[in-house]
Amino acid sequence: MKLAIMQPYFMPYIGYFQTMAAVDTYVVYDDVQYIKGGWVSRNNIIIGGEKKMFTIILKGASPNKLFNEVEIGDDFKKFERMLQSAYAKAPYFHEIMPLLHTIFTYDEKSLGKFLLHSYQVLLDYLEIPTQLVLSSDLVKDSTLRGQDKVLNICKNIHATEYYNAIGGQELYDKKVFAEHGIKLSFVQTEQVAYLQFAPEFIPNLSIIDVLMHNGKEGTKQLLNAYTLI
């Protein structure tokens, strides 16, 4: 069984979804410390032909809190107007905006649960059967940290393979995982260009940009554009 565990991010880049689609079970790591100043609540889209960062409002965000102790504080009205202005002429705008509205208006405001729901909406749209789980719902040894905690979760879920984003190469050791009977692989996203509202292709934007320009079938093809290392 293939497993991945990642901290939650709002509308992350396609590599996050490539990892999600590549595994059988995906754990949203919601009971670890919130990362202030990271990419949890922000990403980039294209506005007026240029890369622009957006940031959503969070309540109670602090490195002294866990992800599941932080709440969504945004009503997304301003953000929806921004997307309307930026992508109204995108080929799949009228297909994607209702999906995004469903995500933005979700009643549950706990950050982990809100983001898990957003992933589920998009996985359903893309017809990806990966099971999503909150780490706070799992039985595990919470006294462990880092690689040891991940290995503990892998064992409890009976994972035989563990996938991580390429940035995890400095955190996780293939040899150590192998000693526990688990194959460790890293997902390296390939640079695949698609038509954008920009003079030159801008990589690694929010999944919003990918969906607006590629729709269901085009995005599903891009989800396979990665190499396992």
N, CA and C of each residue as an Amber inpcrd file, in Angstrom:
protein
   687
   0.8450000  -1.1930000   0.0000000   0.0000000   0.0000000   0.0000000
   0.8850000   1.2500000   0.0000000   0.5710000   2.1730000  -0.8940000
   1.3500000   3.4010000  -1.0450000   0.7480000   4.5070000  -0.1830000
   1.6220000   5.1720000   0.5650000   1.1840000   6.1950000   1.5020000
   2.0070000   7.4660000   1.3240000   1.3520000   8.6060000   1.5280000
   2.0500000   9.8980000   1.5800000   1.4850000  10.6860000   2.7510000
   2.3300000  11.5060000   3.3530000   1.9210000  12.3640000   4.4720000
   2.4670000  13.7550000   4.1990000   1.5850000  14.7580000   4.2000000
   2.0470000  16.1300000   3.9530000   1.2550000  17.1140000   4.8000000
   1.9230000  18.1790000   5.2130000   1.2280000  19.2650000   5.8820000
   0.3030000  19.9510000   4.8800000  -0.8280000  20.4660000   5.3570000
  -1.8140000  21.0410000   4.4190000  -1.4540000  22.4430000   3.9470000
  -1.7720000  22.6950000   2.6880000  -1.5740000  24.0070000   2.0790000
  -2.8390000  24.3730000   1.2980000  -3.1180000  25.6700000   1.2140000
  -4.2870000  26.1260000   0.4780000  -3.9650000  26.2430000  -1.0140000
  -4.6650000  25.4820000  -1.8280000  -4.5260000  25.5190000  -3.2770000
  -3.0560000  25.4930000  -3.7110000  -2.3280000  24.4430000  -3.3260000
  -0.8890000  24.3760000  -3.6170000  -0.5950000  24.1150000  -5.0920000
   0.6830000  24.0100000  -5.4100000   1.0960000  23.7690000  -6.7980000
   0.8380000  22.3100000  -7.1820000   0.9840000  21.9920000  -8.4450000
   0.5600000  20.6950000  -8.9650000   1.3490000  19.5290000  -8.3640000
   2.5880000  19.7720000  -7.9400000   3.3810000  18.6950000  -7.3590000
   2.7330000  18.0680000  -6.1380000   2.0360000  18.8890000  -5.3610000
   1.3160000  18.3950000  -4.1880000   0.2520000  17.3850000  -4.6160000
  -0.4560000  17.7090000  -5.6930000  -1.5180000  16.8320000  -6.1720000
  -0.9600000  15.6170000  -6.9100000   0.2050000  15.7510000  -7.5080000
   0.8580000  14.5880000  -8.1250000   1.1740000  13.5390000  -7.0640000
   1.6960000  13.9800000  -5.9390000   1.9780000  13.0610000  -4.8370000
   0.6910000  12.4420000  -4.3200000  -0.3370000  13.2530000  -4.1730000
  -1.6210000  12.7720000  -3.6870000  -2.2120000  11.7120000  -4.6110000
  -2.1290000  11.9600000  -5.9150000  -2.7140000  11.0410000  -6.8910000
  -1.9080000   9.7560000  -7.0470000  -0.6410000   9.7890000  -6.6440000
   0.2440000   8.6410000  -6.8470000   0.0980000   7.5660000  -5.7830000
  -0.6140000   7.8830000  -4.6910000  -0.6800000   6.9440000  -3.5610000
  -2.1040000   6.4300000  -3.3500000  -2.2010000   5.4150000  -2.5040000
  -3.5090000   4.8560000  -2.1500000  -4.1590000   5.6370000  -1.0190000
  -3.3430000   6.0470000  -0.0480000  -3.8280000   6.8050000   1.1060000
  -2.9470000   8.0270000   1.3090000  -3.5860000   9.1580000   1.5420000
  -2.8690000  10.4120000   1.7240000  -3.2620000  10.9950000   3.0800000
  -2.2760000  11.1900000   3.9370000  -2.5300000  11.7150000   5.2820000
  -2.2580000  13.2140000   5.3040000  -3.2680000  13.9780000   5.6860000
  -3.1220000  15.4210000   5.8620000  -2.6180000  15.6420000   7.2860000
  -1.3970000  16.1210000   7.4030000  -0.6880000  16.2360000   8.6700000
  -1.1930000  17.4660000   9.4330000  -2.2830000  17.2990000  10.1820000
  -2.9260000  18.4510000  10.8140000  -2.6310000  18.5890000  12.3020000
  -1.8690000  17.6480000  12.8810000  -1.5760000  17.7420000  14.3160000
  -0.0770000  17.9430000  14.5640000   0.5480000  18.7110000  13.6850000
   1.9240000  19.1630000  13.8750000   1.9060000  20.6910000  13.9250000
   3.0120000  21.2800000  14.3300000   3.0670000  22.7230000  14.5230000
   2.8430000  23.4890000  13.2260000   2.0240000  24.5180000  13.3400000
   1.7610000  25.4110000  12.2160000   3.0520000  26.1250000  11.8150000
   3.2590000  26.2850000  10.5230000   4.4580000  26.9460000  10.0060000
   4.1100000  28.3830000   9.6130000   4.5760000  29.3260000  10.3960000
   4.3080000  30.7220000  10.0920000   5.2610000  31.2070000   9.0040000
   4.7330000  31.9440000   8.0490000   5.5570000  32.4900000   6.9870000
   5.8180000  31.5310000   5.8470000   5.1920000  30.3410000   5.8930000
   5.3530000  29.3650000   4.8260000   4.2950000  29.5500000   3.7520000
   3.9800000  28.4480000   3.0670000   3.0420000  28.5040000   1.9480000
   1.6520000  27.9820000   2.3240000   1.3790000  27.8710000   3.6080000
   0.1080000  27.3090000   4.0610000  -1.0780000  28.1090000   3.5300000
  -0.9960000  29.4200000   3.6140000  -2.1450000  30.2670000   3.2880000
  -1.9330000  31.1260000   2.0500000  -0.9080000  30.8230000   1.2730000
  -0.6340000  31.6760000   0.1150000  -0.0560000  30.8700000  -1.0420000
  -0.1610000  31.4400000  -2.2250000   0.4420000  30.8680000  -3.4140000
   0.3990000  31.9180000  -4.5120000   0.6850000  31.5190000  -5.7480000
   0.7310000  32.4680000  -6.8520000  -0.2470000  32.0980000  -7.9620000
  -0.8250000  33.1110000  -8.5550000  -1.6320000  32.9660000  -9.7660000
  -1.1240000  34.0200000 -10.7500000  -1.7560000  34.0990000 -11.9170000
  -1.3790000  35.1110000 -12.9070000  -2.4610000  36.1830000 -12.9700000
  -2.0470000  37.4250000 -12.8140000  -2.9520000  38.5660000 -12.9480000
  -2.2970000  39.5700000 -13.8950000  -2.9970000  39.8920000 -14.9600000
  -2.4600000  40.8530000 -15.9130000  -1.1670000  40.3940000 -16.5530000
  -1.0310000  39.0920000 -16.7610000   0.1500000  38.5490000 -17.4220000
   1.3560000  38.3580000 -16.5260000   1.2060000  38.6410000 -15.2230000
   2.3280000  38.5230000 -14.3030000   1.9790000  37.6400000 -13.1050000
   3.0110000  37.0360000 -12.5330000   2.8170000  36.2230000 -11.3370000
   2.5260000  37.1190000 -10.1430000   1.4170000  36.8280000  -9.4600000
   1.0310000  37.6110000  -8.2880000   0.6820000  36.6710000  -7.1400000
   1.1350000  37.0270000  -5.9520000   0.8620000  36.2000000  -4.7830000
  -0.4910000  36.5590000  -4.1710000  -1.2430000  35.5390000  -3.7620000
  -2.4480000  35.7570000  -2.9820000  -2.2290000  35.1790000  -1.5870000
  -2.9290000  35.7310000  -0.6180000  -2.8680000  35.2440000   0.7580000
  -4.2740000  35.2380000   1.3330000  -4.6660000  34.1250000   1.9570000
  -5.9760000  34.0690000   2.5990000  -5.8100000  34.3410000   4.0940000
  -6.8970000  34.7840000   4.7230000  -6.8740000  35.1720000   6.1280000
  -7.0720000  33.9440000   7.0190000  -6.2050000  33.8140000   8.0220000
  -6.3200000  32.7600000   9.0190000  -6.5380000  33.3810000  10.3890000
  -7.2260000  32.6470000  11.2640000  -7.4560000  33.0970000  12.6370000
  -6.6110000  32.2490000  13.5900000  -5.8970000  32.9170000  14.4760000
  -5.1400000  32.2080000  15.4980000  -3.8670000  31.5670000  15.0000000
  -3.3740000  31.9890000  13.8350000  -2.1610000  31.3820000  13.2850000
  -0.9520000  31.7330000  14.1390000  -0.2390000  30.7060000  14.6000000
   0.9250000  30.9060000  15.4530000   1.7700000  29.6440000  15.4390000
   3.1050000  29.7900000  15.4490000   3.9700000  28.6020000  15.5010000
   3.8380000  27.8450000  16.8230000   3.1220000  28.4340000  17.7840000
   2.8730000  27.7620000  19.0580000   1.6160000  26.9000000  19.0260000
   0.9640000  26.8820000  17.8780000  -0.2590000  26.0990000  17.7250000
  -0.0850000  25.0030000  16.6840000  -0.9540000  24.0160000  16.7420000
  -0.9920000  22.9820000  15.7220000  -1.8570000  23.4600000  14.5630000
  -1.7130000  22.8160000  13.4250000  -2.5410000  23.1760000  12.2690000
  -4.0260000  23.1170000  12.6180000  -4.4300000  22.0920000  13.3630000
  -5.8550000  21.9280000  13.6540000  -6.3570000  22.8530000  14.7600000
  -5.4730000  23.7240000  15.2530000  -5.8890000  24.7490000  16.2130000
  -6.0060000  26.1210000  15.5440000  -5.7140000  26.1580000  14.2630000
  -5.8360000  27.3890000  13.4660000  -7.1180000  27.2930000  12.6500000
  -7.7660000  28.4350000  12.4110000  -9.0230000  28.4450000  11.6650000
  -8.9410000  29.3320000  10.4260000  -9.7790000  29.0210000   9.4630000
  -9.9710000  29.8780000   8.2950000 -10.7360000  31.1170000   8.7290000
 -10.1900000  32.3030000   8.4340000 -10.8590000  33.5440000   8.8080000
 -11.3070000  34.3650000   7.6180000 -11.1910000  33.7880000   6.4330000
 -11.5010000  34.5000000   5.1880000 -12.9070000  34.1490000   4.7260000
 -13.6420000  35.1570000   4.2060000 -14.9470000  34.8560000   3.6080000
 -14.8250000  34.6150000   2.0970000 -13.6350000  34.8320000   1.5530000
 -13.2670000  34.5320000   0.1630000 -13.9790000  35.3900000  -0.8780000
 -14.7410000  36.3760000  -0.4470000 -15.4510000  37.2050000  -1.4220000
 -14.4710000  38.0260000  -2.2590000 -13.4950000  38.6120000  -1.5970000
 -12.4820000  39.3780000  -2.3150000 -11.6570000  38.4640000  -3.2160000
 -11.3540000  37.2750000  -2.7110000 -10.5640000  36.3280000  -3.4940000
 -11.3230000  35.8610000  -4.7260000 -12.6140000  35.6150000  -4.5930000
 -13.4210000  35.2060000  -5.7490000 -13.4740000  36.3150000  -6.7950000
 -13.5680000  37.5560000  -6.3450000 -13.5540000  38.6770000  -7.3000000
 -12.2070000  38.7490000  -8.0070000 -11.1350000  38.4730000  -7.2840000
  -9.8040000  38.4590000  -7.8820000  -9.7080000  37.3870000  -8.9620000
 -10.2400000  36.2040000  -8.6650000 -10.2090000  35.1090000  -9.6410000
 -11.0930000  35.4230000 -10.8450000 -12.2200000  36.0570000 -10.5890000
 -13.1100000  36.4610000 -11.6780000 -12.3770000  37.3940000 -12.6350000
 -11.6630000  38.3610000 -12.0880000 -10.9260000  39.3210000 -12.9020000
  -9.7770000  38.6580000 -13.6480000  -9.0920000  37.7230000 -12.9650000
  -7.8860000  37.1160000 -13.5400000  -8.1970000  36.0470000 -14.5760000
  -9.2950000  35.2910000 -14.3730000  -9.5000000  34.0900000 -15.1860000
 -10.8370000  34.0180000 -15.9220000 -11.5770000  35.1080000 -15.9810000
 -12.8960000  35.0730000 -16.6320000 -12.8240000  34.5770000 -18.0720000
 -11.7000000  34.8020000 -18.7400000 -11.5620000  34.3790000 -20.1370000
 -10.8170000  33.0550000 -20.2860000 -10.4980000  32.4010000 -19.1680000
  -9.8340000  31.0960000 -19.2270000 -10.8000000  30.0550000 -19.7800000
 -10.3130000  29.0670000 -20.5210000 -11.1990000  28.1090000 -21.1910000
 -12.0820000  27.2850000 -20.2650000 -11.6660000  27.0980000 -19.0160000
 -12.4580000  26.2590000 -18.1100000 -12.9690000  27.0450000 -16.9010000
 -13.0090000  28.3550000 -17.0330000 -13.4520000  29.2010000 -15.9230000
 -14.8270000  28.8040000 -15.3970000 -15.7940000  28.6460000 -16.2990000
 -17.1700000  28.3700000 -15.8770000 -17.3370000  26.9600000 -15.3120000
 -16.3670000  26.1040000 -15.5370000 -16.3870000  24.7580000 -14.9680000
 -15.6970000  24.7300000 -13.6090000 -14.6480000  25.5130000 -13.4590000
 -13.8370000  25.4700000 -12.2460000 -14.3630000  26.3760000 -11.1400000
 -14.8990000  27.5260000 -11.4660000 -15.3460000  28.4520000 -10.4250000
 -16.3980000  27.8520000  -9.4900000 -17.3820000  27.0880000  -9.9960000
 -18.3310000  26.4680000  -9.0550000 -17.6530000  25.5000000  -8.0810000
 -16.6300000  24.7820000  -8.5460000 -15.8770000  23.8940000  -7.6550000
 -15.1870000  24.7070000  -6.5640000 -14.5540000  25.7990000  -6.9640000
 -13.8560000  26.6400000  -6.0040000 -14.8350000  27.2700000  -5.0140000
 -15.9990000  27.6630000  -5.4980000 -17.0180000  28.2470000  -4.6090000
 -17.4600000  27.2240000  -3.5650000 -17.5890000  25.9720000  -3.9730000
 -17.9330000  24.9020000  -3.0230000 -16.8690000  24.7790000  -1.9400000
 -15.6200000  24.9260000  -2.3330000 -14.5110000  24.8750000  -1.3760000
 -14.5390000  26.0890000  -0.4470000 -14.6930000  27.2700000  -1.0060000
 -14.6170000  28.5070000  -0.2310000 -15.7490000  28.6340000   0.7860000
 -16.9000000  28.0610000   0.4940000 -18.0780000  28.2300000   1.3570000
 -18.3020000  27.0490000   2.2960000 -17.3120000  26.1950000   2.4330000
 -17.4350000  25.0420000   3.3360000 -17.6090000  25.5310000   4.7730000
 -18.5520000  24.9350000   5.5060000 -18.8980000  25.4100000   6.8390000
 -17.7930000  25.1700000   7.8670000 -17.0770000  24.0650000   7.7560000
 -16.0250000  23.7380000   8.7230000 -14.8280000  24.6640000   8.5250000
 -14.4240000  25.3650000   9.5790000 -13.3490000  26.3530000   9.4560000
 -12.0290000  25.9090000  10.0770000 -11.9860000  24.7580000  10.7420000
 -10.7180000  24.2300000  11.2250000  -9.8010000  24.0270000  10.0260000
  -8.5760000  24.5660000  10.1040000  -7.6970000  24.6090000   8.9330000
  -7.4860000  23.2410000   8.3000000  -7.1650000  22.2270000   9.1030000
  -6.9250000  20.8940000   8.5600000  -8.1410000  20.3230000   7.8650000
  -9.2980000  20.4290000   8.5000000 -10.5280000  19.8730000   7.9260000
 -10.9670000  20.6530000   6.6910000 -10.7910000  21.9750000   6.7410000
 -11.1520000  22.8090000   5.5960000 -10.3150000  22.4400000   4.3820000
  -9.0070000  22.2860000   4.5900000  -8.1220000  21.9730000   3.4700000
  -8.3170000  20.5360000   2.9860000  -8.5630000  19.6030000   3.8980000
  -8.8670000  18.2370000   3.4640000 -10.0920000  18.2340000   2.5610000
 -11.1150000  18.9740000   2.9420000 -12.3290000  19.0590000   2.1020000
 -12.0000000  19.6380000   0.7370000 -11.1360000  20.6530000   0.6990000
 -10.7790000  21.2500000  -0.5960000 -10.1000000  20.2250000  -1.4910000
  -9.2250000  19.3900000  -0.9110000  -8.5700000  18.3460000  -1.7010000
  -9.5830000  17.3200000  -2.1930000 -10.5380000  16.9720000  -1.3180000
 -11.5210000  15.9670000  -1.7050000 -12.3860000  16.4440000  -2.8640000
 -12.7610000  17.7090000  -2.8430000 -13.5480000  18.2790000  -3.9430000
 -12.7900000  18.1550000  -5.2580000 -11.5060000  18.4710000  -5.2390000
 -10.7240000  18.4290000  -6.4660000 -10.4110000  16.9900000  -6.8880000
 -10.1640000  16.0980000  -5.9350000  -9.9370000  14.6930000  -6.2930000
 -11.1840000  14.0910000  -6.9130000 -12.3400000  14.4200000  -6.3780000
 -13.5930000  13.9160000  -6.9480000 -13.7680000  14.4180000  -8.3800000
 -13.4830000  15.6940000  -8.5860000 -13.5890000  16.2790000  -9.9300000
 -12.6410000  15.5880000 -10.9030000 -11.4310000  15.2930000 -10.4400000
 -10.4190000  14.6730000 -11.2960000 -10.5190000  13.1450000 -11.3360000
 -11.5080000  12.6030000 -10.6540000 -11.7760000  11.1550000 -10.6340000
 -10.5730000  10.3690000 -10.1180000 -10.0020000  10.8570000  -9.0260000
  -8.8590000  10.2140000  -8.3840000  -9.3460000   9.5620000  -7.0950000
  -9.1450000   8.2460000  -6.9150000  -9.7420000   7.5240000  -5.7870000
  -8.9230000   7.5320000  -4.4990000  -7.8640000   8.2880000  -4.4190000
  -7.0170000   8.3040000  -3.2280000  -7.8360000   8.6040000  -1.9730000
  -7.6010000   7.8210000  -0.9240000  -8.2790000   8.0370000   0.3510000
  -7.5600000   9.1160000   1.1460000  -8.3000000  10.1000000   1.6430000
  -7.7400000  11.1760000   2.4370000  -8.0350000  10.9490000   3.9140000
  -7.0220000  11.1750000   4.7520000  -7.1500000  10.9460000   6.1850000
  -6.4760000  12.0890000   6.9390000  -7.0790000  12.5170000   8.0420000
  -6.4310000  13.4830000   8.9160000  -5.5080000  12.7430000   9.8790000
  -4.3060000  13.2500000  10.0750000  -3.3760000  12.5800000  10.9880000
  -3.8920000  12.5890000  12.4270000  -4.6920000  13.6030000  12.7810000
  -5.2450000  13.6690000  14.1320000  -6.2480000  12.5600000  14.4050000
  -6.7240000  11.8940000  13.3570000  -7.6680000  10.7800000  13.5100000
  -6.9620000   9.4320000  13.6060000  -5.6400000   9.4090000  13.4420000
  -4.8980000   8.1560000  13.4170000  -4.3520000   7.7810000  14.7890000
  -4.2470000   6.4890000  15.0180000  -3.5680000   5.9760000  16.2090000
  -2.0690000   5.9810000  15.9160000  -1.2960000   6.6710000  16.7600000
   0.1470000   6.7900000  16.5300000   0.8370000   7.2020000  17.8150000
   2.1330000   7.1070000  17.8100000   2.9320000   7.5360000  18.9550000
   3.2970000   9.0040000  18.7610000   2.5780000   9.8790000  19.4370000
   2.7630000  11.3190000  19.2450000   3.9980000  11.8630000  19.9430000
   4.6960000  11.0200000  20.6910000   5.9490000  11.4690000  21.3040000
   7.1020000  11.4550000  20.3010000   6.9010000  10.7670000  19.1880000
   7.9400000  10.6730000  18.1630000   7.9740000  11.9460000  17.3270000
   9.0770000  12.1640000  16.6310000   9.2270000  13.3460000  15.7960000
   9.8220000  12.9660000  14.4450000   9.5890000  13.8210000  13.4480000
  10.2250000  13.6910000  12.1440000  10.0710000  12.3320000  11.5080000
  11.1900000  11.7720000  11.0500000  11.2050000  10.5020000  10.3340000
  10.6340000   9.3620000  11.1740000  10.9290000   9.3640000  12.4770000
  10.4360000   8.2920000  13.3430000   8.9160000   8.2940000  13.4240000
   8.3240000   9.4760000  13.4570000   6.8700000   9.5750000  13.5230000
   6.2340000   9.1150000  12.2130000   6.8430000   9.4930000  11.0980000
   6.3480000   9.0530000   9.7870000   6.4130000   7.5330000   9.6780000
   7.5110000   6.9420000  10.1150000   7.6460000   5.4820000  10.0840000
   6.5930000   4.8140000  10.9530000   6.2970000   5.4180000  12.0900000
   5.2740000   4.8780000  12.9820000   3.9050000   4.8810000  12.3190000
   3.5920000   5.9720000  11.6150000   2.3180000   6.0530000  10.8910000
   2.2870000   5.0220000   9.7650000   3.3950000   4.8940000   9.0450000
   3.4680000   3.8960000   7.9610000   3.1790000   2.4990000   8.4850000
   3.7650000   2.1580000   9.6150000   3.5620000   0.8230000  10.1810000
   2.1210000   0.6250000  10.6170000   1.5380000   1.6350000  11.2590000
   0.1620000   1.5150000  11.7470000  -0.8550000   1.4000000  10.6230000
  -0.5290000   1.9930000   9.4620000  -1.4340000   1.9200000   8.3030000
  -1.0680000   0.7460000   7.3970000   0.0280000   0.0500000   7.7280000
   0.5120000  -1.1030000   6.9570000   0.9600000  -0.6990000   5.5520000
   1.6380000   0.4430000   5.4700000   2.1610000   0.9080000   4.1840000
   3.3920000   0.1050000   3.7940000   3.4960000  -0.2040000   2.5320000
   4.6850000  -0.8790000   1.9930000   5.5650000   0.0870000   1.2130000
   4.9730000   1.2190000   0.8070000   5.7250000   2.2500000   0.0930000
   5.3420000   3.6200000   0.6470000   6.3290000   4.4930000   0.7420000
   6.0780000   5.8520000   1.2100000   6.5770000   6.8470000   0.1690000
   5.6930000   7.7600000  -0.2510000   6.0350000   8.7820000  -1.2410000
   6.1300000  10.1350000  -0.5480000   7.1170000  10.9180000  -0.9540000
   7.2640000  12.2610000  -0.4070000   7.6530000  13.2160000  -1.5290000
   7.3120000  14.4900000  -1.3510000   7.7560000  15.5010000  -2.3070000
   9.2850000  15.5480000  -2.3210000   9.8490000  16.0220000  -3.4030000
  11.2960000  15.9750000  -3.6090000  12.0570000  16.7300000  -2.5180000
  11.4280000  17.7180000  -1.9110000  12.0830000  18.4830000  -0.8570000
  12.3910000  17.6700000   0.3880000  11.7990000  16.4890000   0.4980000
  12.0030000  15.6550000   1.6730000  13.2710000  14.8280000   1.6420000
  14.0790000  14.9720000   0.5970000  15.3100000  14.1840000   0.4940000
  16.2720000  14.4430000   1.6420000  16.2020000  15.6310000   2.2020000
  17.0800000  15.9650000   3.3250000  16.5010000  15.4980000   4.6610000
  15.2510000  15.0740000   4.6540000  14.5840000  14.6920000   5.9000000
  14.4740000  13.1840000   6.0890000  14.3800000  12.4490000   4.9790000
  14.0920000  11.0190000   5.0600000  15.1790000  10.2040000   4.3690000
  15.5290000   9.0680000   4.9880000  16.6260000   8.2150000   4.5390000
  16.0840000   6.9100000   3.9640000  16.3720000   6.6440000   2.6980000
  15.8690000   5.4340000   2.0460000  16.3270000   4.1640000   2.7660000
  17.5570000   4.1910000   3.2460000  18.0960000   3.0170000   3.9230000
  17.3260000   2.7150000   5.2020000  17.0220000   3.7450000   5.9630000
  16.2710000   3.5630000   7.2130000  14.8730000   3.0280000   6.9210000
  14.2020000   3.5810000   5.9180000  12.8780000   3.0870000   5.5470000
  12.9550000   1.6210000   5.1130000  13.9810000   1.2810000   4.3330000
  14.1450000  -0.0900000   3.8530000  14.3390000  -1.0600000   5.0130000
  15.0220000  -0.6230000   6.0490000  15.2190000  -1.4660000   7.2290000
  13.9000000  -1.7970000   7.9210000  12.9050000  -0.9610000   7.6940000
  11.5730000  -1.1870000   8.2550000  10.6310000  -1.8270000   7.2300000
  11.1780000  -2.2570000   6.0990000  10.3780000  -2.9300000   5.0850000
   9.5290000  -2.0050000   4.2470000   9.9400000  -0.7360000   4.1460000
   9.1600000   0.2590000   3.4110000  10.0300000   0.8910000   2.3340000
   9.5200000   0.9360000   1.1090000  10.2390000   1.5700000   0.0080000
   9.9350000   3.0610000  -0.0010000  10.9790000   3.8790000   0.0420000
  10.8290000   5.3270000   0.0380000  11.1270000   5.8860000  -1.3480000
  10.2010000   6.6870000  -1.8810000  10.3860000   7.3290000  -3.1840000
  10.0540000   8.8100000  -3.0690000  10.7450000   9.6200000  -3.8870000
  10.4920000  11.0570000  -3.9100000   9.9000000  11.4530000  -5.2610000
   8.8910000  12.3080000  -5.2160000   8.1890000  12.7360000  -6.4230000
   8.8400000  14.0170000  -6.9530000   9.4590000  13.9130000  -8.1130000
  10.0850000  15.0590000  -8.7760000   9.1820000  15.5470000  -9.8990000
   8.5850000  16.7060000  -9.7280000   7.6880000  17.2620000 -10.7360000
   8.4690000  17.6940000 -11.9660000   7.9720000  17.3110000 -13.1400000
   8.5970000  17.7220000 -14.3950000   8.0690000  19.0880000 -14.8130000
   8.8670000  19.8140000 -15.5410000   8.4430000  21.1170000 -16.0370000
   7.6520000  20.9250000 -17.3370000   6.3410000  20.9520000 -17.2180000
   5.4740000  20.7770000 -18.3860000   4.6850000  22.0660000 -18.6020000
   4.8920000  22.6900000 -19.7380000   4.2420000  23.9620000 -20.0230000
   2.8310000  23.7620000 -20.5740000   1.9710000  24.7260000 -20.2990000
   0.6260000  24.7790000 -20.8770000   0.3160000  26.2450000 -21.1680000
  -0.7060000  26.4880000 -21.9510000  -1.0670000  27.8480000 -22.3330000
  -1.5500000  28.6360000 -21.1160000  -0.9440000  29.7990000 -20.8890000
  -1.3060000  30.6660000 -19.7770000  -1.5620000  32.0840000 -20.2760000
  -2.0550000  32.9180000 -19.3530000  -2.2030000  34.3390000 -19.6650000
  -0.9130000  35.0790000 -19.3090000   0.2030000  34.6310000 -19.8820000
   1.4970000  35.2520000 -19.6070000   2.3670000  35.1420000 -20.8560000
   3.2770000  36.0910000 -21.0720000   4.1440000  36.0550000 -22.2640000
   4.9860000  34.7900000 -22.3330000   5.4940000  34.3350000 -21.1870000
   6.2720000  33.1110000 -21.0970000   5.7050000  32.2430000 -19.9850000
   5.8320000  30.9260000 -20.1280000   5.2630000  30.0150000 -19.1430000
   5.8790000  30.2340000 -17.7570000   5.0020000  30.3090000 -16.7560000
   5.4200000  30.4700000 -15.3610000   5.1010000  29.1750000 -14.6250000
   6.0970000  28.4310000 -14.1770000   5.8570000  27.1510000 -13.5230000
   5.4610000  27.2840000 -12.0510000   4.9430000  26.1940000 -11.5180000
   4.7030000  26.0420000 -10.0740000   3.7340000  27.0500000  -9.4840000
   2.7400000  27.4370000 -10.2720000   1.6780000  28.2820000  -9.7440000
   0.6630000  27.4270000  -8.9790000  -0.2740000  28.0820000  -8.3330000
  -1.3580000  27.3750000  -7.6510000  -2.0900000  26.4520000  -8.6250000
  -2.6230000  25.3700000  -8.0920000  -3.4190000  24.4350000  -8.9010000
  -4.5890000  25.1530000  -9.5660000  -4.9900000  26.2980000  -9.0350000
  -6.0720000  27.0780000  -9.6420000  -5.7350000  27.4320000 -11.0780000
  -4.5100000  27.8840000 -11.3270000  -4.1010000  28.2530000 -12.6780000
  -4.1150000  27.0360000 -13.5950000  -3.6400000  25.9040000 -13.0890000
  -3.6300000  24.6600000 -13.8830000  -5.0470000  24.2750000 -14.2780000
  -5.9490000  24.2940000 -13.3290000  -7.3350000  23.8870000 -13.5990000
  -8.0310000  24.8380000 -14.5640000  -7.8290000  26.1220000 -14.3940000
  -8.4940000  27.1020000 -15.2500000  -8.1080000  26.9350000 -16.7160000
  -6.8730000  26.5330000 -16.9640000  -6.3930000  26.4310000 -18.3430000
  -6.4710000  25.0240000 -18.9290000  -6.5910000  24.0110000 -18.0730000
  -6.5200000  22.6330000 -18.5660000  -7.7580000  21.7870000 -18.3040000
  -8.6360000  22.2060000 -17.3980000  -9.8240000  21.4270000 -17.1200000
  -9.4980000  20.0460000 -16.5800000 -10.4900000  19.1620000 -16.6240000
 -10.3220000  17.8320000 -16.0350000  -9.2920000  16.9860000 -16.7590000
  -9.4750000  16.7720000 -18.0440000  -8.6110000  15.8380000 -18.7720000
  -7.1810000  16.3600000 -18.8940000  -7.0370000  17.6480000 -19.1630000
  -5.6940000  18.2050000 -19.2820000  -4.9370000  18.1620000 -17.9660000
  -5.6270000  18.4380000 -16.8700000  -4.9880000  18.3870000 -15.5560000
  -4.6120000  16.9570000 -15.1940000  -5.4690000  15.9970000 -15.5220000
  -5.1610000  14.5930000 -15.2360000  -3.8830000  14.1600000 -15.9620000
  -3.6830000  14.6420000 -17.1700000  -2.4580000  14.3210000 -17.9030000
  -1.2380000  14.9290000 -17.2180000  -1.3640000  16.1680000 -16.7440000
  -0.2570000  16.8340000 -16.0770000   0.0750000  16.1890000 -14.7360000
  -0.9050000  15.5510000 -14.1200000  -0.6600000  14.8790000 -12.8440000
   0.2920000  13.7020000 -13.0130000   0.4420000  13.2210000 -14.2300000
   1.3770000  12.1070000 -14.4910000   2.7650000  12.5880000 -14.8850000
   2.9540000  13.8980000 -14.9340000   4.2330000  14.4440000 -15.3720000
   5.1960000  14.5790000 -14.1950000   5.6620000  13.4460000 -13.7090000
   6.6250000  13.4490000 -12.6080000   7.5360000  12.2190000 -12.7450000
   8.6450000  12.2590000 -12.0350000   9.5820000  11.1540000 -11.9880000
   9.7650000  10.7210000 -10.5440000   9.7920000   9.4130000 -10.3160000
  10.0640000   8.8990000  -8.9750000  11.5630000   8.7160000  -8.7910000
  12.0800000   9.2630000  -7.7200000  13.5200000   9.1790000  -7.4260000
  13.7380000   8.3730000  -6.1390000
